[in-house]
Amino acid sequence: MDRLQLLLVGLPLFLFCSDVVNLFTSSPPPKPHQHSHRHHHQIPPILKDTTPDFSAQNVQPIPGGVGLGTTVRIEFCTSCSYRGNALTIKKMLETSFPGIDVVLANYPPPLPKRLLSKVVPVAQVGVIAIVMAGEHIFPRLGYMTPPPWFFSLRQNRFGTIATTWLLGNVLQSFLQSSGAFELYCNDDLVFSKLKEGRFPSEFEMRDIISKKLANTRVADGLEGLWF
């Protein structure tokens, strides 16, 4: 077996093995954010009125910005070209709620689709190798003469290679796409494109995060009063 045949056979095997290793290798856990803890205000030991007052005056503002201590995570499909939408919402939230932490992450497809997407490039290289050097490969596999379909592919060699490369890329793009655009506020799912079937508008996201911040402040104020 000459160097060309070794390269054509060894390259897809190497790519497949490296993809399998990367697929099952767990990524390191994310570093905790230093400003993700909420600060509670201390209540004086002596209160003039022991009856809790639930008015808005008892809810103290968060120092450093209205969004300080709040983390919004946007998980989107990177292969679907959704990064522009994610960056637009990230910029809007950081402008509307100073101090908020907006994290962008990829939303991967299911495991079967990820595995199939790793097989596609190996199949592409295999088909191209057979078309280019099939008369040398088949005898080493035990075939005295190549099968009839090989000669059909060999008649239009460049058309077969171009079709294999194009269809393989389209199939791989489909298998790697999840179509997701999920938004989480402090680990709570607040919007899901997979459920709604649409993208959120900027006004809608501003309203959702504003309500979440208001509920968090009220909860912190009640906790400070009772404890």
C-alpha positions in Angstrom: 0.0 0.0 0.0 1.6 3.3 -1.1 1.5 6.6 0.7 -1.6 7.9 -1.1 -3.6 4.9 -0.1 -2.4 5.1 3.5 -3.4 8.8 3.6 -6.8 8.1 2.1 -7.6 5.3 4.6 -5.9 6.7 7.7 -7.2 10.3 7.5 -10.9 9.4 7.9 -10.1 6.9 10.7 -8.1 9.6 12.5 -10.9 12.2 12.2 -13.5 9.8 13.4 -11.5 8.7 16.5 -10.7 12.4 17.4 -14.3 13.4 17.1 -15.4 10.5 19.3 -12.9 11.4 22.0 -13.9 15.1 21.9 -17.6 14.2 22.0 -17.3 12.1 25.2 -14.7 14.4 26.9 -16.5 16.4 29.6 -15.8 20.2 29.5 -14.5 21.9 32.6 -17.2 23.4 34.9 -17.7 27.2 34.4 -16.1 29.5 37.0 -18.5 31.0 39.4 -19.2 34.6 39.0 -18.0 36.7 41.9 -21.0 39.1 41.7 -23.7 36.4 41.5 -24.5 36.6 45.2 -27.2 38.9 46.4 -26.5 41.2 49.3 -29.1 41.5 52.0 -29.4 44.6 54.0 -29.1 44.3 57.8 -32.2 45.3 59.8 -31.7 47.3 62.9 -32.1 45.3 66.1 -34.9 47.5 67.4 -38.0 48.1 65.2 -40.6 50.7 66.1 -43.3 48.8 64.4 -43.2 45.0 64.4 -45.9 44.7 61.7 -44.3 44.1 58.4 -45.0 46.8 55.8 -45.2 45.4 52.2 -45.1 48.8 50.5 -42.5 49.5 47.8 -40.6 51.8 50.3 -39.2 48.8 52.2 -37.6 47.3 49.0 -34.1 48.8 49.0 -32.4 49.3 45.6 -29.5 47.0 44.7 -26.3 49.0 44.9 -24.1 49.1 41.7 -26.9 48.7 39.2 -30.5 47.5 38.9 -29.3 44.2 37.4 -26.5 43.4 39.8 -26.7 39.8 41.0 -28.9 38.7 38.1 -27.5 36.3 35.4 -29.2 35.9 32.1 -28.1 32.9 30.0 -28.9 32.8 26.3 -28.5 29.3 24.8 -28.8 29.4 21.0 -28.0 27.3 17.9 -24.6 28.4 16.7 -24.9 26.6 13.3 -28.3 28.3 12.6 -26.7 31.8 12.5 -28.5 33.0 15.6 -25.5 34.7 17.2 -26.6 38.1 15.8 -30.0 37.8 17.6 -28.2 36.8 20.8 -25.8 39.7 20.6 -28.6 42.2 20.0 -30.6 41.0 23.1 -27.4 40.9 25.2 -26.6 44.5 24.3 -30.2 45.6 25.0 -30.3 43.9 28.4 -26.9 45.3 29.5 -28.0 48.8 28.5 -31.5 48.5 30.1 -30.3 46.8 33.4 -26.8 48.0 34.4 -24.8 45.4 36.2 -26.7 42.4 34.7 -24.5 39.4 33.6 -25.5 38.1 30.2 -23.9 34.8 29.2 -24.0 33.3 25.7 -23.8 29.6 25.1 -24.4 27.0 22.4 -27.5 24.8 22.6 -26.4 21.4 21.2 -28.6 19.1 19.3 -29.6 15.7 20.7 -26.9 13.0 21.1 -28.0 10.8 18.1 -27.7 13.8 15.8 -24.3 14.7 17.2 -23.0 11.2 16.6 -24.4 11.1 13.0 -22.8 14.5 12.3 -19.4 13.0 13.1 -19.9 10.1 10.7 -20.8 12.4 7.7 -17.2 13.7 7.1 -15.8 10.2 7.4 -18.3 9.0 4.7 -17.4 12.0 2.5 -13.7 11.2 2.6 -14.4 7.5 2.0 -16.5 8.1 -1.1 -13.9 10.5 -2.5 -11.1 7.9 -1.8 -13.1 5.2 -3.6 -13.7 7.4 -6.6 -10.1 8.4 -6.8 -8.4 5.1 -6.1 -11.1 2.4 -6.1 -9.2 0.2 -8.6 -6.5 -0.2 -5.9 -8.7 -0.4 -2.9 -11.2 -3.1 -3.9 -8.6 -5.7 -4.7 -7.1 -5.3 -1.3 -10.6 -5.8 0.2 -10.9 -9.2 -1.6 -12.7 -8.1 -4.8 -11.1 -9.2 -8.0 -12.9 -6.6 -9.9 -14.7 -3.4 -8.6 -18.5 -3.6 -8.4 -20.6 -2.1 -11.2 -21.7 1.0 -9.3 -18.0 2.0 -9.0 -17.7 2.4 -12.7 -20.9 4.5 -12.8 -19.4 6.8 -10.2 -16.1 6.8 -12.0 -17.6 7.9 -15.3 -18.3 11.4 -13.9 -15.5 11.6 -11.3 -15.6 15.3 -10.6 -19.4 15.5 -10.5 -19.5 12.6 -8.0 -17.0 14.3 -5.8 -18.8 17.7 -5.9 -22.2 16.1 -5.2 -20.8 14.1 -2.3 -19.1 17.1 -0.7 -22.2 19.4 -1.2 -24.8 16.9 0.1 -22.5 15.9 3.0 -22.2 19.5 4.1 -25.9 20.1 3.9 -26.6 16.9 5.9 -24.0 17.8 8.5 -25.4 21.3 8.9 -28.9 19.8 9.5 -27.6 17.3 12.1 -25.6 20.0 14.0 -28.6 22.4 14.2 -31.0 22.4 17.1 -33.1 25.5 16.2 -33.0 26.6 19.8 -33.0 30.1 21.3 -33.6 29.6 25.0 -33.3 32.3 27.6 -32.8 31.7 31.3 -32.9 34.2 34.2 -31.1 32.9 37.2 -31.5 29.3 35.9 -35.2 29.8 35.3 -36.4 29.4 31.7 -38.2 32.6 30.8 -38.5 32.1 27.0 -38.1 29.1 24.7 -38.1 29.3 20.9 -38.5 25.5 20.8 -41.9 26.0 22.5 -43.0 29.3 21.1 -41.8 28.8 17.6 -40.5 32.4 17.3 -37.8 34.8 18.5 -38.5 37.1 21.4 -38.8 40.8 20.7 -36.6 43.3 22.6 -39.7 44.9 24.3 -40.9 41.4 25.4 -37.5 40.5 26.9 -37.1 43.8 28.6 -40.6 43.3 30.2 -39.8 39.7 31.3 -36.5 40.6 32.9 -38.0 43.7 34.6 -40.7 41.6 36.2 -38.1 39.0 37.4 -36.0 41.7 39.0 -39.1 43.2 40.7 -40.1 39.8 42.1 -36.5 39.2 43.3 -36.4 42.6 45.1 -39.7 41.9 46.8 -38.6 38.5 47.9 -35.3 39.9 49.3 -37.2 42.6 51.1 -39.6 40.2 52.7 -36.7 37.9 53.7 -34.9 40.8 55.3 -38.1 41.8 57.3 -38.8 38.3 58.6 -35.2 37.3 59.3 
